[in-house]
Amino acid sequence: MSIFAFGSFVLDPAERRLTRDGRRVAVPGKAWQILVLLVEAGGRLVSHETFRARLWPNVVVEDRTLTVHVSTLRKALGVGVDLIETVARAGYRLAVPVRILPEAASEPPMAEAKPLAVRTFSTRGLAETDTYLGVGIADAVTTVLAGLPGLIVWPVGAMEELAGAGDTVEVCRTLGIGHVLEGTVQYQGERLHVSAQLIDVASGRTQWQEHFEQRHTDGAVLQDAIAERVAGSLAQVSAVDRTGLRSYRPRSFEAYFLQLQARASLMLNARLPALKALGLFEQALAIDPDYATAHAGLASTYLLLASTMILRPLPVDEAMPLARQSAERARTLDEGLGEAWAVHGRVKMEYDWDWDGAEADLAHAVALNPSSVDTLDAYGQFLATMGRHNEALETMEQARRLDPRRLETLVTFAMVRWIAGASDRALDILNEASTFAPYTARALLGRIFILDQLGRHDEAVGERLAWLKRQASTQGLAKRLAELDRGGGWRAAMPEWIAMLERTDRWMGAAMQLMALGEPARAIDNLERCVAARTSYLGLVLQSPSFHALRSEPRFQQILHLLKLEGRISLAA
């Protein structure tokens, strides 16, 4: 297959590699297929009909879906001049000449630019009510920087968990991090002070250390000043990309600080903090209804409140439409907010079961912010649901590199590994997650389900009892199951375990265990409950090996039909 050059880019379709001036450029999903079609056309027009036939054979999609994917490609290319020409009502073409290179002339890509890690800023000396500023300002700076082309930014808090009490610089070298930003937040009278320093990991030296100061009413100005100083210090960020690095200025400083406090709560990813975040975002928007970042945060909050992972504090039919509404409002105010696109895509994937629309929005969100672990998780989930295993694994590897200890990422990654046929590797990942968070149900339950599906029932029994014993409310059940197992083996203990899963609305887990027990009809009963409840991760889990034996069952096919997955995915064993 030919290698192509256009502008400052070299495209190698066979290797699925695009480089710009020697540096690799990530292009997600359908945007990659669009690029290949445009390049292979060599500057000739590629019609809308050609794109639809090649990208969505036998599927009807909205015109806007193609438009979003082209926008995603433009963002991924990230150059000052638009290389893609829109021909009104006809299609698209490349606006620069295309050359075919001899294979020998293709230079190896340059080493990838190393990422930046941002630590939670210290708040020592601040009142307890103000300590949210440490994570809030650091996260705000991270969000600004993450939108810059060519820069990958680790999420706030990820590096601290790995470094612990050890040598931070040495840990960062091991992880391939290029720079670390850290700082201290203080209040003095009416002024907000941040002392920040950028550490060059390779040398172990402080590249610069500066003091940033603004009136407390100008918090957004201070956050941008720090971001601009960091961006100007990194070789992978061009001067062109740094222009326009300016956040929205809220109408009131109170809205800014309410939004920061809400984000600090939302990042805890738990039930009560999420409800607190909901109220704080609403207060911020009551002050400034045009605050796009707060609308996007509110959308993320509604999405979390609809999740079965935190037992749905809000009914899904209430929370999901509100999440969509907030995301759409955020995009109207600022179409460059990756968070808003990601929430919109997840609503389409988890609530509407609009898979083409979900891919368009999630891929665009990845292009806008390739450093968002939440977005990468969601996109990896989508790809695995579609059976695009190699792309899913690549996406989840990227997410784990950005936050190696994040529980949600590890559990999703394990699921993707299991679906792709690597059960042992999936178990290793879940064991890793259990090491980081030993009392989490999701990682331990995942191991139980996989072990039972593999027929390793004695190991599953041991993990099941260990999990039950760790919770005061189920210690009695642990004793009962142990007695049943001793008397009649794992099959004798399984019915009471399944009954507990059903009592606690873990219908998907109960369905998996019923398949291990050899009761497919009851398993499908529970899957139908999951459809009615729009259970989180439903499409993804249906790809699991637990349900491969159901592929010819009419009721299971009806579930796929309801989820609009019929004909889209393969459940071959």
C-alpha positions as CSV (number, residue, x, y, z in Angstrom):
1,M,0.0,0.0,0.0
2,S,1.3,3.5,-0.9
3,I,2.6,6.1,1.5
4,F,1.3,9.6,0.9
5,A,2.7,13.1,1.7
6,F,0.5,16.2,1.9
7,G,1.5,19.5,3.4
8,S,3.7,18.7,6.5
9,F,2.0,15.3,6.9
10,V,3.0,11.8,5.9
11,L,0.2,9.1,5.9
12,D,1.0,5.4,6.0
13,P,-2.5,3.7,5.7
14,A,-1.0,0.2,6.1
15,E,0.6,1.0,9.4
16,R,-2.3,3.3,10.4
17,R,0.2,6.1,11.1
18,L,0.0,9.8,10.4
19,T,2.9,12.0,11.2
20,R,3.4,15.8,11.1
21,D,7.0,17.0,10.8
22,G,8.0,13.6,12.1
23,R,5.7,13.5,15.1
24,R,2.8,11.1,15.3
25,V,-0.7,12.5,15.1
26,A,-3.7,10.6,16.6
27,V,-6.8,10.5,14.5
28,P,-9.8,8.7,16.0
29,G,-12.3,6.4,14.4
30,K,-14.2,7.4,11.3
31,A,-12.1,10.6,11.0
32,W,-9.2,8.3,10.0
33,Q,-11.2,6.6,7.3
34,I,-12.3,10.1,6.0
35,L,-8.6,11.1,5.9
36,V,-7.6,8.0,3.9
37,L,-10.4,8.6,1.4
38,L,-9.4,12.2,0.9
39,V,-5.7,11.5,0.5
40,E,-6.3,8.6,-1.9
41,A,-8.5,10.9,-4.0
42,G,-5.4,13.1,-4.4
43,G,-7.3,16.4,-4.3
44,R,-10.3,15.2,-6.2
45,L,-13.8,15.7,-4.8
46,V,-15.1,12.9,-2.5
47,S,-18.9,13.1,-2.5
48,H,-21.2,12.8,0.5
49,E,-22.6,9.6,-1.1
50,T,-19.1,8.0,-1.3
51,F,-18.4,8.8,2.3
52,R,-21.7,7.3,3.4
53,A,-21.3,4.1,1.3
54,R,-17.7,3.5,2.6
55,L,-18.2,4.6,6.2
56,W,-21.7,3.4,6.9
57,P,-22.6,0.6,4.5
58,N,-26.3,-0.4,4.8
59,V,-26.9,2.1,7.6
60,V,-28.8,5.4,7.3
61,V,-27.0,8.3,9.2
62,E,-27.8,11.9,9.6
63,D,-25.9,14.5,7.4
64,R,-24.7,16.1,10.6
65,T,-22.8,12.8,11.6
66,L,-20.5,13.2,8.6
67,T,-20.0,16.9,9.4
68,V,-19.0,16.2,12.9
69,H,-16.4,13.5,11.8
70,V,-14.9,16.0,9.3
71,S,-14.7,18.6,12.1
72,T,-13.0,15.9,14.3
73,L,-10.4,15.4,11.5
74,R,-9.8,19.1,11.2
75,K,-9.2,19.4,14.9
76,A,-6.9,16.3,14.9
77,L,-4.8,17.8,12.1
78,G,-4.5,21.0,14.1
79,V,-2.8,23.2,11.6
80,G,-3.3,26.9,11.1
81,V,-4.6,26.6,7.5
82,D,-7.6,24.4,6.8
83,L,-6.4,21.5,4.6
84,I,-9.9,20.3,3.9
85,E,-12.1,22.2,1.5
86,T,-15.9,21.9,1.9
87,V,-17.7,21.9,-1.4
88,A,-21.3,23.0,-0.6
89,R,-23.9,20.2,-0.9
90,A,-21.4,18.0,-2.7
91,G,-18.6,16.7,-0.5
92,Y,-15.0,17.4,0.5
93,R,-11.5,17.5,-1.0
94,L,-7.9,18.1,0.2
95,A,-6.8,21.7,-0.5
96,V,-3.1,20.8,-0.8
97,P,-1.2,18.6,-3.3
98,V,-0.7,14.9,-2.5
99,R,2.4,13.0,-3.4
100,I,3.1,9.3,-3.3
101,L,6.4,8.4,-1.6
102,P,8.6,5.4,-2.2
103,E,8.5,3.2,0.9
104,A,12.3,3.7,1.5
105,A,11.7,7.5,1.6
106,S,9.4,7.3,4.6
107,E,11.4,8.4,7.6
108,P,10.8,6.8,11.0
109,P,8.6,9.0,13.2
110,M,10.2,11.2,15.9
111,A,9.9,10.1,19.5
112,E,6.6,11.1,21.0
113,A,6.6,14.3,23.1
114,K,6.5,13.4,26.7
115,P,3.4,14.4,28.7
116,L,3.1,17.0,31.4
117,A,1.8,16.0,34.9
118,V,0.0,18.5,37.1
119,R,0.0,17.9,40.8
120,T,-2.7,19.1,43.2
121,F,-1.5,22.5,44.4
122,S,-0.7,22.7,48.1
123,T,-3.2,24.6,50.3
124,R,-1.3,24.4,53.6
125,G,-2.3,27.4,55.8
126,L,-5.7,27.9,54.0
127,A,-9.0,27.5,55.9
128,E,-10.7,24.1,55.5
129,T,-13.4,25.7,53.5
130,D,-10.9,26.9,50.9
131,T,-8.8,23.7,50.5
132,Y,-10.8,22.9,47.3
133,L,-8.7,25.6,45.6
134,G,-5.7,23.2,45.5
135,V,-7.4,20.7,43.2
136,G,-9.7,23.2,41.6
137,I,-7.1,25.6,40.3
138,A,-4.7,22.8,39.3
139,D,-7.6,21.1,37.4
140,A,-8.6,24.4,35.7
141,V,-5.0,24.9,34.5
142,T,-4.9,21.3,33.3
143,T,-8.2,21.8,31.3
144,V,-6.8,24.9,29.5
145,L,-3.5,23.1,28.6
146,A,-5.2,19.9,27.5
147,G,-6.8,21.7,24.7
148,L,-3.5,22.6,23.1
149,P,-2.5,20.5,20.0
150,G,0.5,18.3,20.6
151,L,0.3,18.4,24.4
152,I,-0.7,15.4,26.6
153,V,-1.5,16.3,30.2
154,W,-1.9,13.8,33.0
155,P,-5.1,14.5,35.1
156,V,-4.7,16.1,38.5
157,G,-4.0,13.6,41.3
158,A,-2.8,10.7,39.1
159,M,0.9,11.2,39.6
160,E,0.6,11.7,43.4
161,E,-0.9,8.3,43.8
162,L,2.0,6.7,42.0
163,A,4.7,8.8,43.6
164,G,3.5,8.4,47.2
165,A,6.2,9.2,49.6
166,G,8.9,8.3,47.1
167,D,11.1,10.3,44.8
168,T,8.7,12.2,42.5
169,V,11.2,12.9,39.8
170,E,12.4,9.3,39.7
171,V,8.8,8.0,39.5
172,C,8.1,10.5,36.6
173,R,11.2,9.3,34.7
174,T,10.0,5.7,35.0
175,L,6.5,6.7,33.7
176,G,7.9,8.7,30.8
177,I,6.7,12.1,32.0
178,G,8.5,15.1,30.6
179,H,7.6,17.9,33.0
180,V,5.8,18.3,36.3
181,L,3.9,21.4,37.4
182,E,3.3,22.0,41.1
183,G,2.4,24.9,43.3
184,T,1.0,26.4,46.4
185,V,-2.2,28.5,46.8
186,Q,-2.6,31.2,49.4
187,Y,-5.0,34.0,50.2
188,Q,-3.6,37.4,51.5
189,G,-6.3,39.9,52.1
190,E,-8.2,40.3,48.9
191,R,-5.6,38.7,46.7
192,L,-5.1,35.2,45.4
193,H,-1.5,34.0,45.2
194,V,-0.1,30.9,43.5
195,S,3.6,30.0,43.7
196,A,4.2,27.6,40.8
197,Q,7.2,25.7,39.5
198,L,7.9,23.6,36.4
199,I,10.3,20.7,36.8
200,D,12.2,19.2,33.9
201,V,12.1,15.5,34.7
202,A,15.1,14.5,32.6
203,S,17.5,16.8,34.5
204,G,15.6,16.8,37.8
205,R,16.0,20.6,37.9
206,T,13.4,23.3,38.3
207,Q,13.0,24.9,34.9
208,W,11.3,28.0,36.3
209,Q,9.7,29.1,39.5
210,E,7.3,32.1,39.6
211,H,4.8,33.8,41.7
212,F,1.3,34.6,40.2
213,E,-0.9,37.1,41.9
214,Q,-4.4,38.5,41.1
215,R,-7.3,39.9,43.0
216,H,-9.6,37.1,44.1
217,T,-12.1,38.5,41.6
218,D,-9.7,37.6,38.8
219,G,-9.3,33.9,39.4
220,A,-9.7,33.0,35.7
221,V,-7.0,35.5,34.7
222,L,-4.6,33.9,37.2
223,Q,-5.3,30.3,35.9
224,D,-4.7,31.5,32.3
225,A,-1.4,33.2,33.3
226,I,-0.1,30.0,34.7
227,A,-1.2,28.0,31.7
228,E,0.4,30.5,29.3
229,R,3.7,30.3,31.2
230,V,3.7,26.5,31.1
231,A,2.8,26.4,27.4
232,G,5.5,28.8,26.5
233,S,8.1,26.6,28.2
234,L,7.2,23.4,26.3
235,A,8.8,22.7,22.9
236,Q,5.9,20.6,21.6
237,V,3.5,23.6,21.9
238,S,4.0,26.0,18.9
239,A,3.6,29.7,19.1
240,V,0.6,29.5,16.8
241,D,-1.2,27.0,19.0
242,R,-0.6,29.2,22.1
243,T,-2.4,32.2,20.6
244,G,-5.9,32.6,21.9
245,L,-5.1,30.7,25.1
246,R,-7.8,32.4,27.1
247,S,-10.6,31.1,29.3
248,Y,-14.1,32.5,29.6
249,R,-14.3,35.3,32.2
250,P,-17.4,34.7,34.3
251,R,-19.7,37.6,35.1
252,S,-18.9,37.2,38.8
253,F,-15.9,35.9,40.6
254,E,-18.4,33.9,42.8
255,A,-19.5,31.9,39.8
256,Y,-15.8,31.0,39.1
257,F,-15.1,29.8,42.6
258,L,-18.4,27.9,42.8
259,Q,-17.5,26.1,39.6
260,L,-14.1,25.2,41.0
261,Q,-15.6,23.8,44.2
262,A,-18.2,21.8,42.2
263,R,-15.4,20.3,40.1
264,A,-13.4,19.3,43.2
265,S,-16.5,17.4,44.4
266,L,-17.3,15.9,41.1
267,M,-13.8,14.5,40.8
268,L,-14.5,12.2,43.8
269,N,-16.8,10.2,41.6
270,A,-19.1,9.3,44.5
271,R,-22.8,9.7,45.4
272,L,-22.8,12.5,48.1
273,P,-20.1,14.6,46.5
274,A,-21.9,14.4,43.1
275,L,-25.1,15.7,44.8
276,K,-23.0,18.5,46.3
277,A,-21.5,19.3,42.9
278,L,-25.0,19.5,41.4
279,G,-26.0,22.3,43.8
280,L,-22.8,24.2,43.3
281,F,-23.0,24.1,39.5
282,E,-26.6,25.3,39.7
283,Q,-25.6,28.2,42.0
284,A,-22.8,29.2,39.5
285,L,-25.2,29.2,36.6
286,A,-27.8,31.2,38.5
287,I,-25.2,33.9,38.7
288,D,-23.9,33.5,35.1
289,P,-26.2,31.6,32.8
290,D,-23.7,31.8,29.9
291,Y,-20.9,30.0,31.8
292,A,-20.2,27.2,29.3
293,T,-17.7,25.3,31.5
294,A,-20.3,25.2,34.3
295,H,-22.9,23.9,32.0
296,A,-20.5,21.2,30.8
297,G,-19.8,20.3,34.5
298,L,-23.5,20.2,35.2
299,A,-23.9,17.8,32.3
300,S,-21.2,15.5,33.7
301,T,-22.8,15.6,37.1
302,Y,-26.2,14.6,35.7
303,L,-24.5,11.8,33.8
304,L,-22.8,10.5,37.0
305,L,-26.1,10.8,39.0
306,A,-27.7,8.5,36.4
307,S,-25.0,5.8,36.8
308,T,-25.8,2.4,38.3
309,M,-22.2,2.5,39.7
310,I,-23.4,4.9,42.4
311,L,-26.9,3.5,42.7
312,R,-28.5,6.2,40.7
313,P,-29.4,9.1,43.0
314,L,-31.6,10.4,40.2
315,P,-33.9,8.3,37.9
316,V,-32.2,7.7,34.6
317,D,-35.2,9.1,32.7
318,E,-34.8,12.4,34.6
319,A,-31.0,12.6,34.7
320,M,-30.1,11.7,31.1
321,P,-32.3,14.3,29.4
322,L,-31.0,16.9,31.8
323,A,-27.4,15.8,30.9
324,R,-28.2,16.1,27.2
325,Q,-29.8,19.6,27.7
326,S,-26.8,20.9,29.7
327,A,-24.3,19.5,27.2
328,E,-26.1,21.1,24.3
329,R,-26.2,24.4,26.1
330,A,-22.5,24.2,26.8
331,R,-21.7,23.4,23.1
332,T,-23.9,26.3,21.9
333,L,-21.8,28.6,24.1
334,D,-18.5,27.0,23.3
335,E,-18.3,24.4,20.6
336,G,-14.6,23.6,21.6
337,L,-15.5,22.1,25.0
338,G,-14.6,18.4,24.7
339,E,-16.4,17.6,28.0
340,A,-19.7,18.7,26.5
341,W,-19.2,16.6,23.4
342,A,-18.2,13.6,25.5
343,V,-21.3,13.8,27.7
344,H,-23.5,14.2,24.6
345,G,-21.9,11.1,23.1
346,R,-22.4,9.1,26.3
347,V,-26.0,10.0,26.5
348,K,-26.4,8.8,22.9
349,M,-24.5,5.6,23.7
350,E,-26.0,4.7,27.1
351,Y,-29.5,6.1,26.9
352,D,-30.6,6.7,23.2
353,W,-28.6,3.7,21.9
354,D,-27.7,5.9,18.9
355,W,-24.4,4.3,18.1
356,D,-23.5,6.4,15.0
357,G,-24.3,9.6,16.8
358,A,-22.3,8.4,19.8
359,E,-19.2,7.6,17.8
360,A,-19.3,11.0,16.1
361,D,-19.5,12.9,19.4
362,L,-17.1,10.8,21.3
363,A,-14.5,10.8,18.6
364,H,-14.8,14.6,18.4
365,A,-14.4,14.9,22.1
366,V,-11.2,12.8,21.9
367,A,-9.9,15.1,19.2
368,L,-10.7,18.2,21.3
369,N,-9.1,16.8,24.4
370,P,-7.0,13.6,24.0
371,S,-5.9,13.9,27.6
372,S,-9.4,13.3,29.0
373,V,-9.4,9.9,30.7
374,D,-13.2,9.9,31.1
375,T,-13.6,10.5,27.3
376,L,-11.1,7.8,26.4
377,D,-12.9,5.4,28.7
378,A,-16.2,6.1,27.0
379,Y,-14.7,5.9,23.5
380,G,-13.0,2.6,24.4
381,Q,-16.3,1.3,25.7
382,F,-18.0,2.2,22.4
383,L,-15.3,0.6,20.3
384,A,-15.4,-2.6,22.3
385,T,-19.2,-2.7,22.0
386,M,-18.8,-2.5,18.2
387,G,-16.3,-5.4,18.3
388,R,-13.5,-3.1,17.1
389,H,-11.1,-4.7,19.6
390,N,-7.8,-3.4,18.4
391,E,-9.0,0.2,18.4
392,A,-10.6,-0.3,21.8
393,L,-7.4,-1.8,23.4
394,E,-5.3,1.0,21.9
395,T,-7.7,3.6,23.4
396,M,-7.8,2.0,26.8
397,E,-4.0,1.7,26.9
398,Q,-3.8,5.4,26.3
399,A,-6.3,6.0,29.1
400,R,-4.3,3.9,31.5
401,R,-1.0,5.6,30.6
402,L,-2.6,8.9,31.6
403,D,-3.9,7.6,35.0
404,P,-2.5,4.1,35.8
405,R,-4.4,3.7,39.1
406,R,-7.8,5.0,38.1
407,L,-10.3,2.3,39.2
408,E,-12.9,3.0,36.5
409,T,-10.3,2.9,33.7
410,L,-8.8,-0.4,35.0
411,V,-12.3,-2.1,35.3
412,T,-13.3,-1.0,31.8
413,F,-9.9,-2.0,30.4
414,A,-10.3,-5.5,31.9
415,M,-13.7,-5.8,30.4
416,V,-12.3,-4.8,27.0
417,R,-9.5,-7.4,27.4
418,W,-12.1,-10.1,28.3
419,I,-14.3,-9.3,25.3
420,A,-11.2,-9.4,23.0
421,G,-10.4,-12.9,24.2
422,A,-7.6,-12.2,26.7
423,S,-9.3,-13.5,29.9
424,D,-6.0,-14.1,31.8
425,R,-4.9,-10.5,31.1
426,A,-8.3,-9.2,32.1
427,L,-7.9,-11.0,35.5
428,D,-4.5,-9.5,35.9
429,I,-5.8,-6.0,35.4
430,L,-8.7,-6.6,37.9
431,N,-6.2,-8.0,40.4
432,E,-4.2,-4.8,39.9
433,A,-7.3,-2.7,40.5
434,S,-8.1,-4.6,43.7
435,T,-4.6,-4.0,44.9
436,F,-5.1,-0.2,44.5
437,A,-8.6,-0.2,45.9
438,P,-9.0,-3.5,47.9
439,Y,-12.6,-2.8,49.0
440,T,-14.1,-2.0,45.7
441,A,-17.0,-4.2,44.5
442,R,-16.6,-3.7,40.8
443,A,-13.0,-5.1,40.5
444,L,-13.7,-8.1,42.7
445,L,-17.1,-8.9,41.1
446,G,-15.4,-8.7,37.7
447,R,-12.9,-11.3,38.7
448,I,-15.7,-13.6,40.1
449,F,-17.7,-13.3,36.9
450,I,-14.7,-14.1,34.6
451,L,-13.5,-17.0,36.8
452,D,-16.9,-18.6,36.7
453,Q,-17.2,-18.1,33.0
454,L,-13.8,-19.8,32.6
455,G,-15.0,-22.7,34.7
456,R,-12.6,-21.9,37.6
457,H,-15.4,-22.1,40.1
458,D,-13.3,-23.0,43.2
459,E,-11.3,-19.8,42.7
460,A,-14.5,-17.8,42.2
461,V,-15.9,-19.2,45.5
462,G,-12.9,-18.0,47.3
463,E,-13.1,-14.5,45.9
464,R,-16.9,-14.4,46.5
465,L,-16.5,-15.2,50.2
466,A,-13.6,-12.8,50.6
467,W,-15.7,-10.0,49.1
468,L,-18.7,-10.8,51.3
469,K,-16.6,-10.9,54.5
470,R,-15.3,-7.4,53.9
471,Q,-18.7,-5.9,54.3
472,A,-20.5,-5.9,57.6
473,S,-23.9,-6.3,56.0
474,T,-23.0,-9.5,54.1
475,Q,-20.8,-11.3,56.6
476,G,-23.7,-13.6,57.6
477,L,-24.2,-14.5,54.0
478,A,-20.5,-15.3,53.6
479,K,-20.8,-17.8,56.5
480,R,-24.0,-19.3,54.9
481,L,-22.4,-19.7,51.5
482,A,-19.3,-21.2,53.0
483,E,-21.4,-23.9,54.6
484,L,-23.4,-24.6,51.4
485,D,-20.1,-24.9,49.4
486,R,-18.7,-27.3,51.9
487,G,-21.8,-29.4,51.8
488,G,-22.6,-29.4,48.1
489,G,-20.0,-27.4,46.2
490,W,-20.2,-24.1,44.3
491,R,-23.6,-25.0,42.7
492,A,-25.2,-25.4,46.0
493,A,-24.0,-21.9,47.1
494,M,-24.8,-20.1,43.9
495,P,-28.6,-19.6,44.2
496,E,-28.3,-17.6,47.5
497,W,-25.5,-15.5,46.0
498,I,-27.6,-14.8,42.9
499,A,-30.5,-13.9,45.1
500,M,-28.4,-11.3,46.9
501,L,-27.2,-9.8,43.6
502,E,-30.9,-9.5,42.5
503,R,-32.0,-7.9,45.8
504,T,-29.3,-5.2,45.3
505,D,-30.4,-4.6,41.7
506,R,-27.2,-6.1,40.3
507,W,-29.2,-7.6,37.5
508,M,-26.3,-7.8,35.0
509,G,-24.1,-9.6,37.4
510,A,-26.9,-12.0,38.3
511,A,-27.3,-12.7,34.6
512,M,-23.7,-13.6,34.2
513,Q,-23.8,-15.9,37.3
514,L,-27.0,-17.6,36.0
515,M,-25.2,-18.3,32.7
516,A,-22.4,-20.0,34.7
517,L,-25.0,-22.0,36.6
518,G,-26.6,-23.1,33.3
519,E,-29.9,-21.2,33.5
520,P,-30.1,-19.1,30.3
521,A,-33.8,-18.4,30.5
522,R,-33.4,-16.7,33.9
523,A,-30.3,-14.9,32.7
524,I,-32.3,-13.4,29.8
525,D,-35.0,-12.3,32.3
526,N,-32.4,-10.3,34.1
527,L,-31.0,-8.9,30.9
528,E,-34.5,-7.7,30.0
529,R,-34.6,-5.9,33.3
530,C,-31.3,-4.2,32.4
531,V,-32.8,-3.0,29.1
532,A,-35.9,-1.6,30.9
533,A,-33.6,0.2,33.4
534,R,-31.0,1.3,30.8
535,T,-28.3,-0.2,32.9
536,S,-24.8,1.5,32.6
537,Y,-22.4,-0.4,30.3
538,L,-25.2,-2.6,29.0
539,G,-24.0,-2.7,25.3
540,L,-20.5,-3.4,26.4
541,V,-21.4,-6.2,28.7
542,L,-23.5,-7.9,26.1
543,Q,-20.3,-8.5,24.2
544,S,-18.9,-10.5,27.1
545,P,-18.1,-14.2,26.7
546,S,-20.7,-15.0,29.4
547,F,-23.5,-14.4,26.8
548,H,-22.0,-15.9,23.7
549,A,-24.1,-19.1,24.2
550,L,-27.3,-16.9,23.9
551,R,-26.5,-15.7,20.4
552,S,-29.2,-17.9,18.7
553,E,-31.9,-17.3,21.4
554,P,-34.8,-15.2,20.0
555,R,-35.2,-13.3,23.2
556,F,-31.6,-12.3,23.2
557,Q,-31.8,-11.2,19.6
558,Q,-34.8,-9.1,20.6
559,I,-32.6,-7.4,23.2
560,L,-30.1,-6.6,20.5
561,H,-32.9,-5.3,18.4
562,L,-34.1,-3.0,21.2
563,L,-30.6,-1.7,21.7
564,K,-30.2,-1.1,17.9
565,L,-27.2,-3.5,18.0
566,E,-28.8,-6.1,15.7
567,G,-26.4,-6.7,12.8
568,R,-23.8,-4.4,14.2
569,I,-21.9,-6.7,16.5
570,S,-20.7,-10.3,16.4
571,L,-21.2,-12.6,19.3
572,A,-19.3,-15.5,17.8
573,A,-17.6,-17.5,20.5
